[in-house]
């Protein structure tokens, strides 16, 4: 014969009974709301409000195990706890925060798009300015070349006039003095 060993806890476990005075370790004992506290309108209209108002004594009684287990028979504890959590959490500030974040993100994206458009405009204008600058530089070089040619031509004509008419040139030079280096 084989002997089987079974686990035997060293600590006593409270087993729920039908007797109202038996203490319980189940979480149902912590719920202080009998089903009669719910109004029909709050449970059938789809609203999550319970209309329940608890005070410290109702919780104190439930923690110590002073409850009537027969009144808790039709209550879904998970739904009741979910309803309480839902009622205690107000999503409006979170929704407002998300709306402000979305609005700020939209404004930021709009400003980013505007910045990209302004950068593209600045690039186009810079190309135009560079083209105008290069045209102006080309015109300045041509003007300088033309002035140098004109200067050489005037100097040649002056030398020729001085040679051909020395007396008249000397009188005109003394009467109309000008700087040759100008």
Backbone as a printed PyTorch tensor [residue, N CA C, xyz], in Angstrom:
tensor([[[  0.8110,  -1.1720,   0.0000],
         [  0.0000,   0.0000,   0.0000],
         [  0.8560,   1.2370,   0.0000]],

        [[  0.4300,   2.1570,  -0.8530],
         [  1.1640,   3.4060,  -0.9160],
         [  0.5040,   4.4060,   0.0090]],

        [[  1.3180,   5.1530,   0.6600],
         [  0.7790,   6.1820,   1.5450],
         [  0.8980,   7.5240,   0.8520]],

        [[ -0.1410,   8.2850,   0.9210],
         [ -0.1610,   9.6100,   0.3070],
         [ -0.0380,  10.6540,   1.4000]],

        [[  0.7770,  11.6370,   1.1200],
         [  0.8830,  12.7360,   2.0630],
         [  0.0780,  13.9060,   1.5430]],

        [[ -0.7090,  14.4990,   2.3930],
         [ -1.5320,  15.6450,   2.0360],
         [ -1.0420,  16.8590,   2.8060]],

        [[ -1.2050,  18.0310,   2.1720],
         [ -0.8120,  19.2820,   2.8180],
         [ -1.8470,  19.6390,   3.8580]],

        [[ -1.4040,  19.8910,   5.0470],
         [ -2.2960,  20.3210,   6.1090],
         [ -1.7910,  21.6660,   6.6220]],

        [[ -2.5880,  22.7280,   6.4680],
         [ -2.1260,  24.0240,   6.9310],
         [ -2.0070,  24.0450,   8.4460]],

        [[ -1.0300,  24.7790,   8.8930],
         [ -0.8270,  24.8720,  10.3360],
         [ -1.7090,  25.9390,  10.9520]],

        [[ -2.2920,  26.7670,  10.1150],
         [ -3.1240,  27.8510,  10.6010],
         [ -4.5900,  27.5550,  10.3020]],

        [[ -5.4660,  27.9260,  11.1510],
         [ -6.8900,  27.6750,  10.9420],
         [ -7.4380,  28.6400,   9.9090]],

        [[ -8.2780,  28.1540,   9.0150],
         [ -8.9040,  28.9620,   7.9810],
         [-10.3810,  29.0820,   8.3180]],

        [[-10.8830,  30.2950,   8.2840],
         [-12.2980,  30.5050,   8.5390],
         [-13.0920,  30.1320,   7.3050]],

        [[-14.0470,  29.2690,   7.4600],
         [-14.9170,  28.8420,   6.3710],
         [-16.2460,  29.5480,   6.5760]],

        [[-16.7790,  30.1860,   5.4980],
         [-18.0420,  30.8940,   5.6720],
         [-19.1880,  29.9320,   5.9350]],

        [[-20.0480,  30.3610,   6.7650],
         [-21.2380,  29.5660,   7.0590],
         [-22.4540,  30.4510,   6.9170]],

        [[-23.6100,  29.8550,   7.0380],
         [-24.8510,  30.6150,   6.9190],
         [-25.1480,  31.4100,   8.1830]],

        [[-24.4600,  31.1150,   9.2130],
         [-24.7120,  31.8180,  10.4620],
         [-24.2330,  33.2500,  10.3430]],

        [[-25.0590,  34.2510,  10.7190],
         [-24.6910,  35.6460,  10.5580],
         [-23.5690,  36.0960,  11.4710]],

        [[-23.2640,  35.3780,  12.5230],
         [-22.2470,  35.8600,  13.4420],
         [-20.8550,  35.3050,  13.1230]],

        [[-20.7330,  34.4660,  12.1020],
         [-19.4300,  33.8760,  11.7810],
         [-18.5710,  34.8960,  11.0550]],

        [[-17.3490,  35.1480,  11.5150],
         [-16.4710,  36.0720,  10.7940],
         [-15.9880,  35.4250,   9.4950]],

        [[-15.7000,  36.2680,   8.4950],
         [-15.2860,  35.7520,   7.1900],
         [-14.0090,  36.4360,   6.7440]],

        [[-13.1830,  35.7020,   6.0140],
         [-11.9610,  36.2800,   5.4510],
         [-12.1250,  36.6410,   3.9870]],

        [[-13.2830,  36.4300,   3.4400],
         [-13.5260,  36.7590,   2.0460],
         [-13.7180,  38.2660,   1.8880]],

        [[-13.3590,  38.8450,   0.7000],
         [-13.5270,  40.2880,   0.5070],
         [-14.9690,  40.7350,   0.4790]],

        [[-15.9060,  39.8080,   0.3660],
         [-17.3130,  40.1840,   0.3430],
         [-17.6870,  40.8150,   1.6770]],

        [[-17.0290,  40.4120,   2.7210],
         [-17.3150,  40.9510,   4.0370],
         [-16.9610,  42.4180,   4.1590]],

        [[-16.1790,  42.9400,   3.2610],
         [-15.7840,  44.3480,   3.3200],
         [-16.7850,  45.2570,   2.6250]],

        [[-17.6590,  44.6950,   1.8450],
         [-18.6360,  45.4910,   1.1210],
         [-19.7860,  45.7980,   2.0570]],

        [[-20.0540,  47.0690,   2.2500],
         [-21.0630,  47.4820,   3.2120],
         [-22.3530,  47.9050,   2.5590]],

        [[-22.5840,  47.5380,   1.3100],
         [-23.7510,  48.0200,   0.5970],
         [-24.7040,  46.8630,   0.3360]],

        [[-25.7990,  46.8240,   0.9930],
         [-26.7960,  45.8160,   0.6440],
         [-27.5050,  46.2290,  -0.6400]],

        [[-28.0540,  45.2840,  -1.3800],
         [-28.6830,  45.6140,  -2.6640],
         [-29.8650,  46.5490,  -2.5520]],

        [[-30.4520,  46.6830,  -1.3930],
         [-31.6110,  47.5580,  -1.2430],
         [-31.2230,  49.0270,  -1.2830]],

        [[-29.9210,  49.3730,  -1.1440],
         [-29.5100,  50.7700,  -1.1770],
         [-29.4470,  51.3310,  -2.5920]],

        [[-29.5220,  50.4920,  -3.6000],
         [-29.4890,  50.9640,  -4.9820],
         [-30.8850,  51.3090,  -5.4260]],

        [[-31.0320,  52.4410,  -6.0730],
         [-32.3430,  52.7880,  -6.6040],
         [-32.5070,  52.1420,  -7.9700]],

        [[-33.7400,  51.8760,  -8.3560],
         [-33.9940,  51.2480,  -9.6470],
         [-33.5680,  52.1390, -10.7960]],

        [[-33.7180,  53.4570, -10.6640],
         [-33.3830,  54.3620, -11.7530],
         [-31.8820,  54.4030, -12.0120]],

        [[-31.0810,  54.2430, -10.9830],
         [-29.6460,  54.3370, -11.1870],
         [-29.0730,  53.0700, -11.7970]],

        [[-29.7070,  51.9320, -11.6060],
         [-29.1680,  50.6990, -12.1610],
         [-29.7360,  50.3830, -13.5250]],

        [[-30.9180,  50.8580, -13.8630],
         [-31.5220,  50.5090, -15.1410],
         [-31.3080,  51.5710, -16.1990]],

        [[-30.9850,  52.7880, -15.8300],
         [-30.8550,  53.8640, -16.8130],
         [-29.4800,  53.8930, -17.4460]],

        [[-28.5930,  52.9940, -17.0820],
         [-27.2700,  52.9810, -17.6810],
         [-26.3040,  53.9180, -16.9880]],

        [[-26.7520,  54.5890, -15.9680],
         [-25.8880,  55.5030, -15.2420],
         [-25.0160,  54.7120, -14.2880]],

        [[-23.8240,  55.2080, -14.0260],
         [-22.9310,  54.5200, -13.1240],
         [-23.0020,  55.1140, -11.7190]],

        [[-23.8590,  56.0330, -11.4800],
         [-23.9700,  56.5910, -10.1320],
         [-24.8250,  55.6700,  -9.2850]],

        [[-24.4480,  55.4720,  -8.0380],
         [-25.1670,  54.5330,  -7.1840],
         [-26.0740,  55.2150,  -6.1860]],

        [[-25.8370,  56.4480,  -5.8860],
         [-26.6370,  57.1230,  -4.8890],
         [-26.2890,  56.6480,  -3.4900]],

        [[-25.2050,  55.9610,  -3.3210],
         [-24.8010,  55.4040,  -2.0310],
         [-23.9890,  56.4190,  -1.2690]],

        [[-24.2870,  56.5420,  -0.0090],
         [-23.5260,  57.4220,   0.8500],
         [-23.1320,  56.6240,   2.0770]],

        [[-21.8460,  56.4410,   2.2800],
         [-21.3850,  55.6350,   3.4110],
         [-20.7270,  56.5270,   4.4360]],

        [[-20.7260,  56.0520,   5.6630],
         [-19.9940,  56.7580,   6.7000],
         [-19.0280,  55.7810,   7.3450]],

        [[-18.2410,  56.2350,   8.2550],
         [-17.1980,  55.4180,   8.8540],
         [-17.7660,  54.2360,   9.6080]],

        [[-18.9310,  54.3680,  10.2090],
         [-19.4770,  53.2570,  10.9900],
         [-19.8840,  52.0960,  10.0950]],

        [[-20.3870,  52.3780,   8.8700],
         [-20.7640,  51.2740,   7.9910],
         [-19.5410,  50.5070,   7.5320]],

        [[-18.4350,  51.1900,   7.3260],
         [-17.2070,  50.4920,   6.9620],
         [-16.6310,  49.7470,   8.1580]],

        [[-16.7010,  50.3490,   9.3130],
         [-16.1580,  49.7060,  10.5010],
         [-16.9130,  48.4200,  10.7910]],

        [[-18.2100,  48.4250,  10.6020],
         [-18.9910,  47.2260,  10.8280],
         [-18.6630,  46.1520,   9.8120]],

        [[-18.3980,  46.5380,   8.5880],
         [-18.1120,  45.5400,   7.5630],
         [-16.7420,  44.9210,   7.7490]],

        [[-15.7930,  45.6770,   8.2530],
         [-14.4510,  45.1430,   8.4530],
         [-14.4490,  44.1450,   9.6050]],

        [[-15.1960,  44.3950,  10.5970],
         [-15.2000,  43.4870,  11.7490],
         [-16.0280,  42.2420,  11.4780]],

        [[-16.7210,  42.1860,  10.3670],
         [-17.4740,  40.9840,  10.0290],
         [-18.9160,  41.0370,  10.4500]],

        [[-19.4130,  42.1600,  10.9150],
         [-20.7940,  42.2840,  11.3280],
         [-21.6550,  42.5980,  10.1280]],

        [[-22.0650,  41.5900,   9.4000],
         [-22.9210,  41.7980,   8.2490],
         [-23.8640,  40.6280,   8.1420]],

        [[-24.8460,  40.8110,   7.3580],
         [-25.8110,  39.7420,   7.1370],
         [-25.5330,  39.1640,   5.7640]],

        [[-25.0380,  37.9420,   5.6860],
         [-24.6420,  37.3600,   4.4110],
         [-25.8320,  37.1310,   3.4930]],

        [[-27.0110,  37.0720,   4.0230],
         [-28.1760,  36.8470,   3.1720],
         [-28.5100,  38.0860,   2.3560]],

        [[-28.1340,  39.2940,   2.8140],
         [-28.4180,  40.5110,   2.0510],
         [-27.4490,  40.6910,   0.9010]],

        [[-26.3240,  40.0080,   0.8940],
         [-25.3170,  40.1620,  -0.1640],
         [-25.4660,  39.1370,  -1.2720]],

        [[-26.4900,  38.3360,  -1.2600],
         [-26.5980,  37.2270,  -2.1960],
         [-26.7770,  37.6780,  -3.6400]],

        [[-27.4400,  38.7810,  -3.9280],
         [-27.6950,  39.1870,  -5.3070],
         [-26.7760,  40.2750,  -5.8160]],

        [[-25.7450,  40.6470,  -5.0880],
         [-24.8880,  41.7610,  -5.4550],
         [-23.6330,  41.2260,  -6.1390]],

        [[-23.3020,  41.7730,  -7.3020],
         [-22.0470,  41.4340,  -7.9710],
         [-20.9840,  42.3930,  -7.4340]],

        [[-20.0670,  41.8440,  -6.6510],
         [-19.0820,  42.6620,  -5.9480],
         [-18.1570,  43.3620,  -6.9250]],

        [[-17.7620,  42.6810,  -7.9890],
         [-16.8370,  43.2820,  -8.9630],
         [-17.4910,  44.4770,  -9.6360]],

        [[-18.7720,  44.3230, -10.0220],
         [-19.4690,  45.4590, -10.6400],
         [-19.6140,  46.6130,  -9.6650]],

        [[-19.9070,  46.2920,  -8.4160],
         [-20.0670,  47.3430,  -7.4300],
         [-18.7510,  48.0890,  -7.2160]],

        [[-17.6490,  47.3380,  -7.1160],
         [-16.3450,  47.9860,  -6.9420],
         [-15.9710,  48.7990,  -8.1800]],

        [[-16.2620,  48.2720,  -9.3530],
         [-16.0050,  49.0270, -10.5870],
         [-16.8060,  50.3190, -10.6170]],

        [[-18.0660,  50.2290, -10.1810],
         [-18.9000,  51.4320, -10.1360],
         [-18.3270,  52.4540,  -9.1640]],

        [[-17.8570,  51.9950,  -8.0230],
         [-17.2820,  52.9250,  -7.0460],
         [-16.0150,  53.5820,  -7.5780]],

        [[-15.1620,  52.7870,  -8.2090],
         [-13.9360,  53.3560,  -8.7940],
         [-14.2970,  54.3440,  -9.8880]],

        [[-15.2750,  53.9790, -10.7070],
         [-15.6980,  54.8730, -11.7850],
         [-16.2530,  56.1850, -11.2290]],

        [[-17.0270,  56.0740, -10.1380],
         [-17.5960,  57.2810,  -9.5440],
         [-16.5360,  58.1360,  -8.8580]],

        [[-15.4880,  57.5210,  -8.3570],
         [-14.4580,  58.3030,  -7.6640],
         [-13.4680,  58.9290,  -8.6260]],

        [[-13.3950,  58.4370,  -9.8650],
         [-12.4640,  58.9710, -10.8600],
         [-13.1930,  59.9330, -11.7760]],

        [[-12.7130,  61.1640, -11.8460],
         [-13.3140,  62.1700, -12.7080],
         [-12.4410,  62.3410, -13.9450]],

        [[-12.8970,  61.8890, -15.1160],
         [-12.0550,  61.9560, -16.3180],
         [-12.0200,  63.3340, -16.9750]],

        [[-12.7990,  64.2810, -16.5000],
         [-12.8730,  65.5950, -17.1500],
         [-11.5190,  66.3140, -17.1370]],

        [[-10.7810,  66.3790, -16.0160],
         [ -9.4710,  67.0390, -16.0870],
         [ -8.5050,  66.3360, -17.0410]],

        [[ -8.5780,  65.0090, -17.0910],
         [ -7.7330,  64.2750, -18.0240],
         [ -8.1230,  64.5990, -19.4620]],

        [[ -9.4290,  64.6490, -19.7170],
         [ -9.8950,  65.0010, -21.0640],
         [ -9.4710,  66.4150, -21.4330]],

        [[ -9.5750,  67.3330, -20.4810],
         [ -9.1400,  68.7100, -20.7610],
         [ -7.6420,  68.7570, -21.0500]],

        [[ -6.8820,  67.9960, -20.2640],
         [ -5.4320,  67.9460, -20.4880],
         [ -5.0940,  67.3660, -21.8490]],

        [[ -5.8070,  66.3050, -22.2370],
         [ -5.5760,  65.7230, -23.5590],
         [ -5.9810,  66.6960, -24.6620]],

        [[ -7.0760,  67.4150, -24.4470],
         [ -7.5050,  68.4000, -25.4460],
         [ -6.4790,  69.5220, -25.5670]],

        [[ -5.9650,  69.9850, -24.4220],
         [ -4.9480,  71.0420, -24.4750],
         [ -3.6730,  70.5300, -25.1420]],

        [[ -3.3120,  69.2780, -24.8590],
         [ -2.1200,  68.7020, -25.4830],
         [ -2.3140,  68.5900, -26.9890]],

        [[ -3.4860,  68.1500, -27.4130],
         [ -3.7630,  68.0400, -28.8430],
         [ -3.7520,  69.4130, -29.4990]],

        [[ -4.3330,  70.3970, -28.8230],
         [ -4.3550,  71.7550, -29.3750],
         [ -2.9510,  72.3290, -29.4570]],

        [[ -2.1570,  72.1210, -28.4180],
         [ -0.7740,  72.6010, -28.4240],
         [  0.0380,  71.9030, -29.5040]],

        [[ -0.1860,  70.6080, -29.6470],
         [  0.5120,  69.8620, -30.6920],
         [  0.1220,  70.3780, -32.0750]],

        [[ -1.1660,  70.6530, -32.2580],
         [ -1.6240,  71.2100, -33.5340],
         [ -1.0070,  72.5730, -33.8070]],

        [[ -0.9740,  73.4280, -32.7830],
         [ -0.3550,  74.7520, -32.9470],
         [  1.1260,  74.6270, -33.2650]],

        [[  1.7940,  73.7000, -32.5780],
         [  3.2170,  73.4790, -32.8260],
         [  3.4500,  72.9930, -34.2490]],

        [[  2.6150,  72.0680, -34.6990],
         [  2.7470,  71.5800, -36.0750],
         [  2.4800,  72.6960, -37.0810]],

        [[  1.4900,  73.5500, -36.7960],
         [  1.1950,  74.6680, -37.6920],
         [  2.3860,  75.6370, -37.7540]],

        [[  2.9750,  75.9320, -36.5960],
         [  4.1380,  76.8260, -36.5710],
         [  5.3200,  76.1850, -37.2880]],

        [[  5.4920,  74.8740, -37.1240],
         [  6.5750,  74.1690, -37.8150],
         [  6.3750,  74.2620, -39.3270]],

        [[  5.1290,  74.0710, -39.7740],
         [  4.8290,  74.1680, -41.2000],
         [  5.0770,  75.5930, -41.6950]],

        [[  4.6580,  76.5780, -40.9110],
         [  4.8830,  77.9770, -41.2730],
         [  6.3790,  78.2810, -41.3510]],

        [[  7.1390,  77.7430, -40.4150],
         [  8.5890,  77.9340, -40.4270],
         [  9.2140,  77.3210, -41.6750]],

        [[  8.7670,  76.1280, -42.0540],
         [  9.2930,  75.4960, -43.2680],
         [  8.9570,  76.3180, -44.5130]],

        [[  7.7380,  76.8660, -44.5500],
         [  7.3530,  77.7110, -45.6810],
         [  8.2040,  78.9820, -45.7270]],

        [[  8.4500,  79.5750, -44.5580],
         [  9.2840,  80.7820, -44.5200],
         [ 10.7240,  80.4700, -44.9120]],

        [[ 11.2190,  79.2990, -44.5250],
         [ 12.5660,  78.9140, -44.9360],
         [ 12.6390,  78.7450, -46.4500]],

        [[ 11.6190,  78.1220, -47.0390],
         [ 11.5910,  77.9510, -48.4950],
         [ 11.5340,  79.3200, -49.1840]],

        [[ 10.7290,  80.2430, -48.6350],
         [ 10.6460,  81.5950, -49.1960],
         [ 11.9960,  82.3020, -49.0920]],

        [[ 12.6570,  82.1590, -47.9400],
         [ 13.9710,  82.7870, -47.7630],
         [ 14.9880,  82.2000, -48.7400]],

        [[ 14.9160,  80.9010, -48.9920],
         [ 15.8370,  80.2770, -49.9610],
         [ 15.5900,  80.8340, -51.3660]],

        [[ 14.3120,  80.9780, -51.7400],
         [ 14.0040,  81.5450, -53.0700],
         [ 14.4940,  82.9890, -53.1670]],

        [[ 14.2590,  83.7740, -52.1170],
         [ 14.7160,  85.1680, -52.1290],
         [ 16.2370,  85.2400, -52.1730]],

        [[ 16.9000,  84.3500, -51.4580],
         [ 18.3650,  84.3370, -51.4580],
         [ 18.8930,  84.0250, -52.8500]],

        [[ 18.2490,  83.1000, -53.5420],
         [ 18.6590,  82.8080, -54.9240],
         [ 18.5070,  84.0520, -55.7920]],

        [[ 17.3830,  84.7750, -55.6090],
         [ 17.1630,  86.0080, -56.3810],
         [ 18.2080,  87.0680, -56.0620]],

        [[ 18.5290,  87.2130, -54.7680],
         [ 19.5260,  88.2080, -54.3540],
         [ 20.8940,  87.8400, -54.9140]],

        [[ 21.2300,  86.5450, -54.8730],
         [ 22.5230,  86.1180, -55.4410],
         [ 22.5950,  86.3870, -56.9360]],

        [[ 21.4950,  86.1360, -57.6450],
         [ 21.4640,  86.4070, -59.0900],
         [ 21.6380,  87.9060, -59.3390]],

        [[ 20.9190,  88.7350, -58.5530],
         [ 21.0580,  90.1870, -58.7110],
         [ 22.4780,  90.6410, -58.3660]],

        [[ 23.0540,  90.0630, -57.3250],
         [ 24.4260,  90.4180, -56.9340],
         [ 25.4060,  90.0490, -58.0400]],

        [[ 25.2410,  88.8490, -58.5930],
         [ 26.1390,  88.4410, -59.6860],
         [ 25.9690,  89.3340, -60.9070]],

        [[ 24.7190,  89.7270, -61.2110],
         [ 24.4900,  90.6670, -62.3230],
         [ 25.1510,  92.0100, -62.0300]],

        [[ 25.0060,  92.5050, -60.7850],
         [ 25.6260,  93.7770, -60.3990],
         [ 27.1380,  93.6840, -60.4360]],

        [[ 27.7020,  92.5610, -60.0180],
         [ 29.1460,  92.3660, -60.0720],
         [ 29.6400,  92.3630, -61.5130]],

        [[ 28.8890,  91.7230, -62.3790],
         [ 29.2500,  91.6940, -63.8020],
         [ 29.1870,  93.1060, -64.3940]],

        [[ 28.1340,  93.8670, -64.0320],
         [ 27.9990,  95.2410, -64.5290],
         [ 29.1290,  96.1200, -63.9950]],

        [[ 29.5280,  95.9230, -62.7230],
         [ 30.6320,  96.7100, -62.1570],
         [ 31.9430,  96.4030, -62.8830]],

        [[ 32.1910,  95.1600, -63.2080],
         [ 33.4180,  94.7950, -63.9370],
         [ 33.4200,  95.4090, -65.3350]],

        [[ 32.2380,  95.3660, -65.9780],
         [ 32.1550,  95.9760, -67.3150],
         [ 32.3690,  97.4880, -67.2320]],

        [[ 31.7820,  98.1190, -66.2190],
         [ 31.9450,  99.5660, -66.0390],
         [ 33.3930,  99.9050, -65.7590]],

        [[ 34.0510,  99.1120, -64.9390],
         [ 35.4620,  99.3490, -64.6420],
         [ 36.3090,  99.2080, -65.9100]],

        [[ 36.0120,  98.1840, -66.6690],
         [ 36.7420,  97.9870, -67.9300],
         [ 36.4990,  99.1660, -68.8760]],

        [[ 35.2270,  99.6260, -68.9680],
         [ 34.9110, 100.7740, -69.8320],
         [ 35.6120, 102.0410, -69.3470]],

        [[ 35.6470, 102.2290, -68.0090],
         [ 36.3280, 103.4250, -67.4710],
         [ 37.8280, 103.3660, -67.7480]],

        [[ 38.4150, 102.2030, -67.5940],
         [ 39.8530, 102.0830, -67.8970],
         [ 40.1230, 102.3810, -69.3780]],

        [[ 39.2750, 101.8800, -70.2560],
         [ 39.4500, 102.1520, -71.6910],
         [ 39.2920, 103.6410, -71.9680]],

        [[ 38.2790, 104.2550, -71.3180],
         [ 38.0550, 105.6910, -71.5000],
         [ 39.2380, 106.4910, -70.9640]],

        [[ 39.7880, 106.0910, -69.8250],
         [ 40.9470, 106.7680, -69.2410],
         [ 42.1410, 106.6880, -70.1950]],

        [[ 42.3670, 105.5300, -70.7380],
         [ 43.4810, 105.3900, -71.6950],
         [ 43.2500, 106.2580, -72.9280]],

        [[ 42.0270, 106.2750, -73.3890],
         [ 41.7000, 107.0670, -74.5790],
         [ 41.8720, 108.5600, -74.3110]],

        [[ 41.4240, 109.0350, -73.1400],
         [ 41.5620, 110.4550, -72.7770],
         [ 43.0400, 110.8110, -72.6200]],

        [[ 43.8120, 109.9350, -71.9840],
         [ 45.2570, 110.1890, -71.8240],
         [ 45.9500, 110.2590, -73.1750]],

        [[ 45.5630, 109.3920, -74.0800],
         [ 46.1590, 109.4080, -75.4210],
         [ 45.7940, 110.6910, -76.1670]],

        [[ 44.5250, 111.1220, -76.0490],
         [ 44.0890, 112.3650, -76.7080],
         [ 44.7840, 113.5750, -76.0890]],

        [[ 44.9740, 113.5480, -74.7860],
         [ 45.6540, 114.6460, -74.0940],
         [ 47.1070, 114.7420, -74.5700]],

        [[ 47.7750, 113.6160, -74.6480],
         [ 49.1760, 113.6220, -75.1120],
         [ 49.2450, 114.1110, -76.5570]],

        [[ 48.3180, 113.7010, -77.3680],
         [ 48.2940, 114.1260, -78.7680],
         [ 48.0360, 115.6330, -78.8670]],

        [[ 47.1060, 116.1600, -78.0460],
         [ 46.8020, 117.5950, -78.0680],
         [ 47.9820, 118.4030, -77.5600]],

        [[ 48.6860, 117.8930, -76.5680],
         [ 49.8470, 118.5910, -76.0300],
         [ 50.9600, 118.6720, -77.0880]],

        [[ 51.1130, 117.6130, -77.8240],
         [ 52.1290, 117.5960, -78.8720],
         [ 51.7470, 118.4990, -80.0450]],

        [[ 50.5250, 118.4570, -80.4110],
         [ 50.1060, 119.2210, -81.5880],
         [ 49.9900, 120.7070, -81.2790]],

        [[ 49.5470, 121.0890, -80.1300],
         [ 49.3600, 122.4940, -79.7730],
         [ 49.9390, 122.7480, -78.3890]],

        [[ 51.2590, 122.8820, -78.2440],
         [ 51.8770, 123.0180, -76.9320],
         [ 51.5310, 124.3360, -76.2410]],

        [[ 51.4980, 125.4600, -76.9620],
         [ 51.2240, 126.7520, -76.3450],
         [ 49.7760, 126.8130, -75.8460]],

        [[ 48.8250, 126.4340, -76.6280],
         [ 47.4250, 126.4630, -76.2410],
         [ 47.1600, 125.4660, -75.0820]],

        [[ 47.8640, 124.4050, -75.1290],
         [ 47.6790, 123.3820, -74.0800],
         [ 48.1720, 123.9100, -72.7440]],

        [[ 49.3150, 124.5970, -72.7420],
         [ 49.8720, 125.1500, -71.5170],
         [ 48.9420, 126.2100, -70.9500]],

        [[ 48.3820, 127.1060, -71.7710],
         [ 47.4620, 128.1300, -71.2810],
         [ 46.1850, 127.5080, -70.7390]],

        [[ 45.6580, 126.5330, -71.4030],
         [ 44.4330, 125.8710, -70.9440],
         [ 44.6970, 125.1010, -69.6520]],

        [[ 45.8570, 124.5360, -69.5390],
         [ 46.2040, 123.7870, -68.3150],
         [ 46.3010, 124.7240, -67.1300]],

        [[ 46.8620, 125.9150, -67.3300],
         [ 46.9790, 126.8500, -66.2200],
         [ 45.6270, 127.4650, -65.8810]],

        [[ 44.7760, 127.6750, -66.8920],
         [ 43.4670, 128.2630, -66.6500],
         [ 42.5180, 127.2260, -66.0150]],

        [[ 42.5000, 125.9890, -66.4640],
         [ 41.6160, 124.9260, -65.9680],
         [ 42.4690, 123.8120, -65.3630]],

        [[ 42.8530, 124.0030, -64.1460],
         [ 43.6970, 123.0220, -63.4780],
         [ 42.8270, 121.8150, -63.0440]],

        [[ 43.3360, 120.6110, -63.2860],
         [ 42.6240, 119.3970, -62.8630],
         [ 43.6630, 118.3610, -62.4340]],

        [[ 43.2120, 117.4290, -61.6600],
         [ 44.1100, 116.4150, -61.1350],
         [ 44.1450, 115.2290, -62.0890]],

        [[ 45.3190, 114.8620, -62.5310],
         [ 45.4680, 113.7180, -63.4540],
         [ 45.1960, 112.3880, -62.7650]],

        [[ 45.3480, 112.3520, -61.4780],
         [ 45.1650, 111.0860, -60.7520],
         [ 43.7000, 110.8250, -60.3870]],

        [[ 42.8550, 111.7280, -60.7630],
         [ 41.4470, 111.5960, -60.4010],
         [ 40.7580, 110.5980, -61.2330]]])
